[in-house]
Amino acid sequence: MRLTTLYLTSTRTTAARLNNNRRTLLPFSDVGTLLTCESWQEHAAAPGELLTPAHAPAATGPLTTRLATFTQVEVNYATRAKELNTPPPPEPRLLTTPVAALAGDGETLRLTPAPEIQWGVELGVVIGQYTSRVPGARALRSVAGYTIVNPIAAMACPATVVIGPQLVTPDELPPGARGLTLTATLDGRLRQKANTCDLLFDVATLIERISARTTLMPGDLITTGTPAVTGTGQLHNGSNITVAIKGIGELHNTVT
């Protein structure tokens, strides 16, 4: 199943189920709200109103509109560790990152100028059930689905988080979302390329470690780390960023 959040107007959003070119509207303001409901899978699969020209235009919004923080893995690719001139960590380095703003596919990102702004493609893991101290062998049962995340932030500042364009449930992807190619381009030039097989700590391990220190709730987001950067170039006014994960989709944004 593939789920997304759509803007029906500039201020009104709705969750929707995707099936090829058909978009079925669901009675929830966004995917994050849907996931907080008991038996959310049944609600997501229920019949609903098809999106018609009467609703147009309907741009893709961020999957959730109520994300205050998310858990980010600082270094989870060997190439990233090498880039930072540090040995691969023996344990996941986990950060709780505050969110300044959320954005979806196609949105213009209004960023405060800073000497160095970090960004990059990451596999996002969205939790679908209450999860505490879960062993790795059962950890993937807690996953509602996978998405693309591009957290953008200056050092020690809250992040502007681009998330979407859809949530893909685990049955449509390999176990733990392994074997998916990630790419990021800036102004048409490749900046990042990796594969989720290269993760130092896989999705099950991350959920096990994180749930040992904090309770994960439906709708919570874990990002699995960004690969090393290839090439050069910094964000500037008018920059065009595209981040993509095969099997999930692409996010396109312009910076101002």
C-alpha positions as a Markdown table, in Angstrom:
| # | Residue | x | y | z |
|---|---|---|---|---|
| 1 | Met | 0.0 | 0.0 | 0.0 |
| 2 | Arg | 1.1 | 3.5 | -0.8 |
| 3 | Leu | -0.2 | 6.5 | 1.2 |
| 4 | Thr | 0.4 | 10.2 | 0.8 |
| 5 | Thr | -0.8 | 13.6 | 2.1 |
| 6 | Leu | -2.3 | 16.0 | -0.4 |
| 7 | Tyr | -3.0 | 19.8 | -0.2 |
| 8 | Leu | -6.6 | 20.3 | -1.3 |
| 9 | Thr | -6.2 | 24.0 | -0.7 |
| 10 | Ser | -3.3 | 26.1 | 0.6 |
| 11 | Thr | -4.4 | 25.3 | 4.1 |
| 12 | Arg | -6.3 | 22.1 | 3.9 |
| 13 | Thr | -4.6 | 18.7 | 3.7 |
| 14 | Thr | -5.9 | 15.1 | 3.5 |
| 15 | Ala | -4.5 | 11.6 | 3.6 |
| 16 | Ala | -4.9 | 9.6 | 0.4 |
| 17 | Arg | -4.3 | 6.1 | -0.8 |
| 18 | Leu | -2.4 | 5.7 | -4.1 |
| 19 | Asn | -3.1 | 3.0 | -6.7 |
| 20 | Asn | -1.4 | 3.7 | -10.0 |
| 21 | Asn | -3.1 | 6.9 | -11.2 |
| 22 | Arg | -6.0 | 6.7 | -8.8 |
| 23 | Arg | -5.9 | 8.7 | -5.5 |
| 24 | Thr | -8.5 | 7.8 | -2.9 |
| 25 | Leu | -9.2 | 10.4 | -0.3 |
| 26 | Leu | -9.2 | 9.2 | 3.4 |
| 27 | Pro | -11.0 | 11.0 | 6.3 |
| 28 | Phe | -7.7 | 12.0 | 8.0 |
| 29 | Ser | -5.8 | 15.3 | 7.7 |
| 30 | Asp | -2.5 | 13.6 | 7.0 |
| 31 | Val | -0.8 | 10.2 | 7.1 |
| 32 | Gly | 0.6 | 10.9 | 10.5 |
| 33 | Thr | -2.9 | 11.3 | 11.9 |
| 34 | Leu | -4.0 | 8.2 | 10.2 |
| 35 | Leu | -1.3 | 6.1 | 11.9 |
| 36 | Thr | -2.3 | 7.2 | 15.4 |
| 37 | Cys | -5.7 | 5.5 | 14.9 |
| 38 | Glu | -6.2 | 1.9 | 16.2 |
| 39 | Ser | -6.3 | -0.6 | 13.3 |
| 40 | Trp | -5.0 | 2.1 | 10.9 |
| 41 | Gln | -4.4 | -0.5 | 8.2 |
| 42 | Glu | -8.2 | -1.1 | 8.0 |
| 43 | His | -8.9 | 2.7 | 7.7 |
| 44 | Ala | -6.2 | 3.0 | 5.0 |
| 45 | Ala | -7.7 | 0.2 | 2.9 |
| 46 | Ala | -11.3 | 1.3 | 3.3 |
| 47 | Pro | -13.3 | 2.6 | 0.4 |
| 48 | Gly | -13.2 | 6.4 | 0.0 |
| 49 | Glu | -13.8 | 9.3 | -2.3 |
| 50 | Leu | -11.7 | 9.3 | -5.5 |
| 51 | Leu | -9.9 | 12.5 | -6.2 |
| 52 | Thr | -11.6 | 14.2 | -9.2 |
| 53 | Pro | -10.9 | 17.4 | -11.1 |
| 54 | Ala | -13.3 | 19.1 | -8.7 |
| 55 | His | -10.6 | 18.8 | -6.1 |
| 56 | Ala | -7.7 | 20.0 | -8.3 |
| 57 | Pro | -5.1 | 21.1 | -7.9 |
| 58 | Ala | -3.9 | 18.7 | -5.2 |
| 59 | Ala | -0.1 | 19.0 | -4.5 |
| 60 | Thr | 1.8 | 16.6 | -2.4 |
| 61 | Gly | 2.4 | 17.8 | 1.2 |
| 62 | Pro | 4.6 | 16.4 | 4.0 |
| 63 | Leu | 3.4 | 13.0 | 5.2 |
| 64 | Thr | 2.7 | 14.4 | 8.6 |
| 65 | Thr | 2.0 | 17.9 | 9.9 |
| 66 | Arg | 2.6 | 17.2 | 13.6 |
| 67 | Leu | 6.3 | 16.2 | 13.9 |
| 68 | Ala | 8.1 | 18.0 | 16.7 |
| 69 | Thr | 11.2 | 15.9 | 16.8 |
| 70 | Phe | 12.6 | 12.8 | 15.1 |
| 71 | Thr | 15.4 | 10.4 | 15.7 |
| 72 | Gln | 18.4 | 10.7 | 13.4 |
| 73 | Val | 21.4 | 8.4 | 13.0 |
| 74 | Glu | 24.5 | 10.6 | 12.8 |
| 75 | Val | 26.9 | 8.2 | 10.9 |
| 76 | Asn | 25.5 | 5.0 | 9.3 |
| 77 | Tyr | 27.5 | 4.6 | 6.1 |
| 78 | Ala | 31.2 | 3.7 | 6.0 |
| 79 | Thr | 31.7 | 6.3 | 3.3 |
| 80 | Arg | 30.2 | 9.0 | 5.6 |
| 81 | Ala | 32.5 | 8.0 | 8.4 |
| 82 | Lys | 35.5 | 8.3 | 6.0 |
| 83 | Glu | 34.3 | 11.7 | 4.8 |
| 84 | Leu | 34.2 | 12.9 | 8.5 |
| 85 | Asn | 37.6 | 11.3 | 9.1 |
| 86 | Thr | 36.2 | 9.1 | 11.9 |
| 87 | Pro | 36.2 | 5.3 | 12.3 |
| 88 | Pro | 32.8 | 3.6 | 11.8 |
| 89 | Pro | 31.0 | 3.7 | 15.1 |
| 90 | Pro | 30.6 | 0.5 | 17.1 |
| 91 | Glu | 27.1 | 1.5 | 18.2 |
| 92 | Pro | 24.5 | 3.8 | 16.5 |
| 93 | Arg | 25.0 | 7.4 | 17.2 |
| 94 | Leu | 21.5 | 8.7 | 17.8 |
| 95 | Leu | 20.3 | 12.3 | 17.8 |
| 96 | Thr | 17.0 | 13.7 | 18.7 |
| 97 | Thr | 16.5 | 16.5 | 16.2 |
| 98 | Pro | 14.0 | 19.3 | 16.7 |
| 99 | Val | 11.9 | 20.3 | 13.7 |
| 100 | Ala | 11.5 | 23.9 | 12.6 |
| 101 | Ala | 9.3 | 23.2 | 9.6 |
| 102 | Leu | 7.9 | 20.4 | 7.5 |
| 103 | Ala | 7.7 | 20.4 | 3.7 |
| 104 | Gly | 6.6 | 18.1 | 0.9 |
| 105 | Asp | 7.4 | 17.5 | -2.7 |
| 106 | Gly | 7.6 | 20.5 | -4.9 |
| 107 | Glu | 7.5 | 23.1 | -2.1 |
| 108 | Thr | 9.9 | 26.0 | -2.0 |
| 109 | Leu | 12.2 | 25.9 | 1.1 |
| 110 | Arg | 12.7 | 29.2 | 2.8 |
| 111 | Leu | 15.9 | 28.9 | 4.7 |
| 112 | Thr | 17.8 | 31.3 | 6.9 |
| 113 | Pro | 21.3 | 32.1 | 5.5 |
| 114 | Ala | 24.1 | 30.2 | 7.3 |
| 115 | Pro | 27.8 | 29.5 | 6.6 |
| 116 | Glu | 27.1 | 25.8 | 6.2 |
| 117 | Ile | 23.8 | 24.1 | 5.7 |
| 118 | Gln | 23.7 | 20.3 | 6.0 |
| 119 | Trp | 21.3 | 18.3 | 3.9 |
| 120 | Gly | 21.1 | 14.9 | 2.2 |
| 121 | Val | 18.9 | 11.9 | 1.2 |
| 122 | Glu | 17.9 | 9.5 | 4.0 |
| 123 | Leu | 15.7 | 6.5 | 4.2 |
| 124 | Gly | 12.9 | 7.3 | 6.6 |
| 125 | Val | 11.3 | 4.7 | 8.9 |
| 126 | Val | 7.8 | 5.5 | 10.1 |
| 127 | Ile | 6.6 | 3.6 | 13.2 |
| 128 | Gly | 3.1 | 2.1 | 13.2 |
| 129 | Gln | 2.6 | 0.8 | 16.7 |
| 130 | Tyr | 3.5 | 1.4 | 20.3 |
| 131 | Thr | 7.1 | 0.0 | 20.6 |
| 132 | Ser | 9.2 | -0.4 | 23.8 |
| 133 | Arg | 12.2 | -2.6 | 24.3 |
| 134 | Val | 11.5 | -4.7 | 21.2 |
| 135 | Pro | 14.1 | -7.3 | 20.3 |
| 136 | Gly | 15.7 | -7.0 | 16.8 |
| 137 | Ala | 14.0 | -10.2 | 15.6 |
| 138 | Arg | 10.6 | -8.6 | 16.1 |
| 139 | Ala | 11.5 | -5.0 | 15.4 |
| 140 | Leu | 10.3 | -4.8 | 11.8 |
| 141 | Arg | 6.8 | -5.5 | 12.9 |
| 142 | Ser | 6.7 | -2.0 | 14.3 |
| 143 | Val | 7.3 | -0.4 | 10.9 |
| 144 | Ala | 4.2 | 1.2 | 9.3 |
| 145 | Gly | 6.2 | 2.0 | 6.2 |
| 146 | Tyr | 9.2 | 3.7 | 4.6 |
| 147 | Thr | 9.6 | 7.1 | 3.0 |
| 148 | Ile | 12.2 | 9.6 | 1.8 |
| 149 | Val | 13.6 | 12.3 | 4.2 |
| 150 | Asn | 15.8 | 15.3 | 3.5 |
| 151 | Pro | 16.6 | 17.1 | 6.8 |
| 152 | Ile | 18.1 | 20.5 | 6.1 |
| 153 | Ala | 19.7 | 22.5 | 8.9 |
| 154 | Ala | 22.6 | 24.7 | 10.0 |
| 155 | Met | 24.8 | 23.4 | 12.8 |
| 156 | Ala | 22.9 | 23.0 | 16.1 |
| 157 | Cys | 19.7 | 24.5 | 14.6 |
| 158 | Pro | 16.3 | 22.9 | 14.2 |
| 159 | Ala | 15.8 | 21.2 | 10.8 |
| 160 | Thr | 13.5 | 21.9 | 7.9 |
| 161 | Val | 12.4 | 18.4 | 7.1 |
| 162 | Val | 11.3 | 17.4 | 3.6 |
| 163 | Ile | 9.4 | 14.1 | 3.9 |
| 164 | Gly | 7.4 | 12.1 | 1.3 |
| 165 | Pro | 6.3 | 11.9 | -1.3 |
| 166 | Gln | 4.6 | 8.7 | 0.0 |
| 167 | Leu | 4.7 | 6.1 | 2.7 |
| 168 | Val | 5.3 | 2.7 | 1.2 |
| 169 | Thr | 4.2 | -0.2 | 3.5 |
| 170 | Pro | 6.7 | -3.0 | 4.1 |
| 171 | Asp | 4.9 | -5.6 | 2.0 |
| 172 | Glu | 5.8 | -3.6 | -1.1 |
| 173 | Leu | 9.6 | -3.5 | -0.4 |
| 174 | Pro | 12.3 | -5.9 | 0.6 |
| 175 | Pro | 12.6 | -6.8 | 4.3 |
| 176 | Gly | 14.0 | -3.8 | 6.2 |
| 177 | Ala | 14.0 | -1.9 | 2.9 |
| 178 | Arg | 17.4 | -3.4 | 2.0 |
| 179 | Gly | 18.8 | -3.1 | -1.5 |
| 180 | Leu | 17.3 | 0.3 | -2.4 |
| 181 | Thr | 19.4 | 2.8 | -4.2 |
| 182 | Leu | 19.5 | 6.4 | -2.8 |
| 183 | Thr | 20.6 | 9.4 | -4.8 |
| 184 | Ala | 20.7 | 13.2 | -4.3 |
| 185 | Thr | 21.3 | 15.8 | -6.9 |
| 186 | Leu | 22.0 | 19.6 | -6.6 |
| 187 | Asp | 21.2 | 21.7 | -9.6 |
| 188 | Gly | 21.3 | 18.6 | -11.8 |
| 189 | Arg | 24.7 | 17.3 | -10.6 |
| 190 | Leu | 24.9 | 14.1 | -8.6 |
| 191 | Arg | 26.0 | 14.7 | -5.0 |
| 192 | Gln | 25.1 | 11.4 | -3.3 |
| 193 | Lys | 24.6 | 7.8 | -4.3 |
| 194 | Ala | 24.5 | 4.7 | -2.1 |
| 195 | Asn | 22.4 | 1.6 | -1.3 |
| 196 | Thr | 20.6 | 0.7 | 1.8 |
| 197 | Cys | 22.6 | -2.6 | 1.9 |
| 198 | Asp | 25.5 | -0.3 | 2.9 |
| 199 | Leu | 23.9 | 0.7 | 6.2 |
| 200 | Leu | 26.2 | 0.0 | 9.1 |
| 201 | Phe | 23.1 | -0.6 | 11.3 |
| 202 | Asp | 20.0 | -1.9 | 9.6 |
| 203 | Val | 16.4 | -0.9 | 10.4 |
| 204 | Ala | 15.8 | -3.7 | 12.8 |
| 205 | Thr | 18.9 | -2.9 | 14.8 |
| 206 | Leu | 18.0 | 0.8 | 15.0 |
| 207 | Ile | 14.5 | 0.2 | 16.2 |
| 208 | Glu | 15.8 | -2.2 | 18.8 |
| 209 | Arg | 18.4 | 0.3 | 20.1 |
| 210 | Ile | 16.1 | 3.3 | 20.1 |
| 211 | Ser | 13.1 | 1.5 | 21.7 |
| 212 | Ala | 15.5 | 0.4 | 24.5 |
| 213 | Arg | 16.0 | 4.1 | 25.5 |
| 214 | Thr | 12.6 | 5.6 | 24.6 |
| 215 | Thr | 9.1 | 4.5 | 23.8 |
| 216 | Leu | 8.3 | 4.8 | 20.1 |
| 217 | Met | 4.7 | 5.8 | 19.2 |
| 218 | Pro | 2.7 | 5.5 | 16.0 |
| 219 | Gly | 3.8 | 8.2 | 13.5 |
| 220 | Asp | 7.3 | 8.6 | 15.0 |
| 221 | Leu | 10.1 | 9.0 | 12.4 |
| 222 | Ile | 13.5 | 7.5 | 12.4 |
| 223 | Thr | 16.0 | 8.5 | 9.7 |
| 224 | Thr | 18.8 | 6.0 | 9.0 |
| 225 | Gly | 21.6 | 8.4 | 8.1 |
| 226 | Thr | 22.9 | 10.1 | 5.0 |
| 227 | Pro | 25.7 | 8.8 | 2.7 |
| 228 | Ala | 28.9 | 10.7 | 1.9 |
| 229 | Val | 28.7 | 13.7 | -0.4 |
| 230 | Thr | 30.2 | 13.4 | -4.0 |
| 231 | Gly | 31.3 | 16.5 | -5.9 |
| 232 | Thr | 31.1 | 20.0 | -4.6 |
| 233 | Gly | 28.6 | 22.8 | -4.2 |
| 234 | Gln | 26.7 | 24.6 | -1.5 |
| 235 | Leu | 23.0 | 25.6 | -1.3 |
| 236 | His | 22.3 | 29.1 | -2.7 |
| 237 | Asn | 19.2 | 31.1 | -3.6 |
| 238 | Gly | 17.5 | 29.2 | -6.4 |
| 239 | Ser | 19.2 | 25.8 | -5.7 |
| 240 | Asn | 17.2 | 22.8 | -7.0 |
| 241 | Ile | 17.5 | 19.7 | -4.9 |
| 242 | Thr | 16.2 | 16.2 | -5.8 |
| 243 | Val | 16.5 | 13.3 | -3.5 |
| 244 | Ala | 15.3 | 9.8 | -4.5 |
| 245 | Ile | 15.0 | 6.3 | -3.3 |
| 246 | Lys | 14.2 | 3.5 | -5.8 |
| 247 | Gly | 10.9 | 2.0 | -5.0 |
| 248 | Ile | 9.7 | 4.9 | -3.0 |
| 249 | Gly | 9.9 | 8.0 | -5.2 |
| 250 | Glu | 11.5 | 11.4 | -5.5 |
| 251 | Leu | 11.3 | 14.7 | -3.7 |
| 252 | His | 12.0 | 17.9 | -5.7 |
| 253 | Asn | 12.5 | 21.3 | -3.9 |
| 254 | Thr | 13.8 | 24.7 | -4.6 |
| 255 | Val | 15.7 | 26.8 | -2.0 |
| 256 | Thr | 15.2 | 30.5 | -1.4 |
